[in-house]
Amino acid sequence: MTAIPSKRLLACTALCAALAATGCTSTSSTHAKSLKVASSQATSLADCENITVLPFAMPPKRSKDAAVGTTFAQGIQARLSSDFGPLFKSVETGTAARGVDHECLVGGSITKYKPGSRVARAILIGLGSASLQGSVTVTDASGGTALLSAPFDKLWAWGGILGASKGMNNMVEETSASVAATIAHAKGWNPPAAK
């Protein structure tokens, strides 16, 4: 029996750990991990029947990527309107409140948007890392009261093939899934029991 060289064993261990870590993220909003919110906000959206998702603000130095904030909002809207059944009467995107009863506004800001480089990540771990940070807020449209607030923070810095396999679009999809799951749980949605 031949011994596996230590470098190869270390590389295999790192790959297994990386694959296990990526299993914690999901682009499916019904399986996504919720963002961390204060326990007092756990079911704070019970009265929200109509949701309007506003474009997320981008950092001033990323003004050329302003469309990302709109795309992020559209992803959240699509997930909330289709993935959780009849949880809300309506879910729309817009630039302001629609003026409907029991309306809540979803918005926020992206404070760090760094796409990094897939090629650089393929060369060496940590090189060309990608990161996405910001926060989401849900407010009562009629009174402007903040009902829920949660930060999000994604980092992708793996190297090699695994590092090159994921980019900013994937991170935006995963984050919009987590935001949608957070909002659905705060409204009172629970996943169906496994059979």
C-alpha positions as CSV (number, residue, x, y, z in Angstrom):
1,M,0.0,0.0,0.0
2,T,1.4,3.3,-1.0
3,A,1.1,6.4,1.1
4,I,-0.7,9.5,-0.3
5,P,1.7,12.4,-0.5
6,S,0.9,15.0,2.1
7,K,0.3,17.8,-0.4
8,R,-2.2,15.7,-2.3
9,L,-4.0,14.8,1.0
10,L,-4.0,18.4,2.0
11,A,-5.5,19.5,-1.3
12,C,-8.2,16.8,-1.1
13,T,-9.1,17.8,2.4
14,A,-9.3,21.5,1.4
15,L,-11.5,20.6,-1.6
16,C,-13.9,18.5,0.6
17,A,-14.1,21.4,3.1
18,A,-14.8,23.9,0.4
19,L,-17.6,21.7,-1.1
20,A,-19.1,21.3,2.3
21,A,-19.0,25.0,2.9
22,T,-20.7,25.8,-0.4
23,G,-23.5,23.5,0.5
24,C,-24.6,26.1,3.1
25,T,-25.6,28.5,0.4
26,S,-28.5,28.2,-1.9
27,T,-30.1,30.0,-4.8
28,S,-33.4,28.4,-3.8
29,S,-35.2,30.9,-1.5
30,T,-37.2,28.1,0.3
31,H,-33.9,26.4,1.3
32,A,-31.8,29.6,1.8
33,K,-30.4,30.4,5.1
34,S,-32.1,33.5,6.6
35,L,-30.2,36.6,7.5
36,K,-29.6,37.5,11.1
37,V,-32.3,39.7,12.5
38,A,-33.1,40.7,16.1
39,S,-35.4,38.2,17.8
40,S,-38.0,40.9,18.4
41,Q,-38.3,41.2,14.6
42,A,-38.8,37.5,14.0
43,T,-42.5,37.9,13.0
44,S,-42.6,41.6,12.6
45,L,-44.1,41.5,9.1
46,A,-47.4,39.9,10.1
47,D,-49.4,42.9,8.9
48,C,-47.6,43.3,5.6
49,E,-50.0,42.2,2.9
50,N,-48.6,44.1,-0.1
51,I,-44.8,44.4,-0.7
52,T,-43.1,46.9,-2.9
53,V,-39.4,46.2,-3.5
54,L,-37.3,49.3,-4.1
55,P,-34.0,49.4,-6.0
56,F,-31.0,49.0,-3.6
57,A,-28.6,51.9,-3.4
58,M,-25.1,51.3,-4.7
59,P,-21.9,52.8,-3.3
60,P,-21.1,56.2,-5.0
61,K,-17.8,54.9,-6.4
62,R,-19.8,52.0,-8.1
63,S,-22.3,54.3,-9.9
64,K,-21.5,52.4,-13.2
65,D,-23.0,49.3,-11.5
66,A,-26.3,51.1,-10.5
67,A,-28.3,48.4,-12.5
68,V,-27.1,45.8,-9.9
69,G,-29.3,47.4,-7.2
70,T,-32.3,47.2,-9.6
71,T,-31.5,43.6,-10.6
72,F,-31.1,42.7,-6.9
73,A,-34.6,44.1,-6.1
74,Q,-36.1,42.3,-9.1
75,G,-34.7,39.0,-7.8
76,I,-36.2,39.5,-4.4
77,Q,-39.5,40.5,-5.9
78,A,-39.6,37.4,-8.2
79,R,-38.8,35.1,-5.3
80,L,-41.3,36.6,-2.9
81,S,-44.1,36.5,-5.5
82,S,-43.6,32.9,-6.6
83,D,-41.7,30.8,-4.1
84,F,-43.8,31.0,-0.9
85,G,-47.3,30.5,-2.1
86,P,-50.0,33.0,-1.4
87,L,-48.0,34.6,1.5
88,F,-48.6,38.2,0.2
89,K,-51.6,39.7,-1.7
90,S,-49.1,41.4,-4.1
91,V,-45.4,41.8,-4.5
92,E,-44.2,44.4,-7.0
93,T,-41.0,46.4,-7.8
94,G,-41.2,50.2,-7.9
95,T,-39.3,53.4,-7.1
96,A,-41.9,54.5,-4.4
97,A,-44.8,53.2,-2.4
98,R,-47.8,52.2,-4.4
99,G,-50.3,53.5,-1.9
100,V,-52.2,50.2,-1.2
101,D,-53.4,49.1,2.2
102,H,-51.0,47.2,4.5
103,E,-48.1,48.0,2.2
104,C,-44.5,47.4,3.3
105,L,-41.4,48.6,1.5
106,V,-38.3,46.5,1.1
107,G,-35.1,48.3,0.3
108,G,-31.6,48.9,1.5
109,S,-28.1,49.4,0.2
110,I,-25.2,47.5,-1.2
111,T,-22.2,49.0,0.6
112,K,-19.5,46.8,-1.0
113,Y,-19.6,45.4,-4.5
114,K,-16.3,43.8,-5.6
115,P,-16.7,41.3,-8.4
116,G,-13.1,40.2,-8.2
117,S,-11.7,38.0,-10.9
118,R,-12.5,34.3,-11.6
119,V,-9.1,34.0,-13.5
120,A,-7.2,35.3,-10.5
121,R,-9.1,33.0,-8.1
122,A,-8.3,30.1,-10.4
123,I,-4.6,30.8,-10.0
124,L,-4.4,31.2,-6.2
125,I,-6.7,31.1,-3.2
126,G,-7.5,34.6,-2.0
127,L,-6.3,36.3,-5.2
128,G,-9.2,38.1,-7.0
129,S,-11.7,37.5,-4.2
130,A,-15.3,38.7,-4.7
131,S,-17.4,40.3,-2.0
132,L,-20.9,41.6,-1.6
133,Q,-22.0,43.5,1.6
134,G,-25.0,45.6,2.5
135,S,-28.3,45.6,4.4
136,V,-32.0,45.2,3.8
137,T,-34.7,47.0,5.6
138,V,-38.5,46.6,5.6
139,T,-40.6,49.6,6.6
140,D,-44.3,50.2,7.0
141,A,-45.2,52.4,3.9
142,S,-47.9,54.4,5.8
143,G,-45.9,55.4,8.8
144,G,-42.3,54.8,7.8
145,T,-41.7,52.6,10.8
146,A,-38.8,50.2,10.4
147,L,-40.1,46.7,10.9
148,L,-37.0,44.6,10.1
149,S,-33.3,45.3,9.4
150,A,-30.6,42.8,8.6
151,P,-27.1,42.9,7.2
152,F,-25.8,40.6,4.4
153,D,-22.2,39.7,3.8
154,K,-20.9,37.3,1.1
155,L,-17.2,36.6,0.4
156,W,-15.8,34.2,-2.3
157,A,-12.1,33.7,-2.1
158,W,-11.5,30.0,-2.8
159,G,-8.7,29.2,-5.3
160,G,-8.4,26.8,-8.2
161,I,-11.4,25.4,-10.1
162,L,-13.7,25.9,-7.2
163,G,-12.7,29.6,-6.9
164,A,-13.4,30.2,-10.6
165,S,-16.7,28.3,-10.5
166,K,-18.6,31.1,-8.9
167,G,-18.9,34.8,-9.6
168,M,-20.8,37.9,-8.6
169,N,-24.0,36.9,-10.3
170,N,-24.1,33.7,-8.2
171,M,-23.5,35.8,-5.0
172,V,-26.3,38.2,-5.9
173,E,-28.7,35.3,-6.5
174,E,-27.8,33.6,-3.2
175,T,-28.2,36.9,-1.3
176,S,-31.5,37.7,-2.9
177,A,-32.7,34.1,-1.9
178,S,-31.6,34.8,1.7
179,V,-33.3,38.2,1.8
180,A,-36.6,36.6,0.4
181,A,-36.4,33.8,2.9
182,T,-35.8,36.3,5.8
183,I,-38.8,38.3,4.8
184,A,-41.0,35.2,4.3
185,H,-40.1,33.9,7.8
186,A,-40.8,37.2,9.3
187,K,-44.2,37.2,7.7
188,G,-44.8,33.8,9.3
189,W,-44.0,31.3,6.5
190,N,-42.6,27.9,7.5
191,P,-41.3,25.3,5.2
192,P,-43.6,22.3,4.6
193,A,-42.8,19.4,6.8
194,A,-40.7,16.7,5.2
195,K,-42.5,13.5,4.4
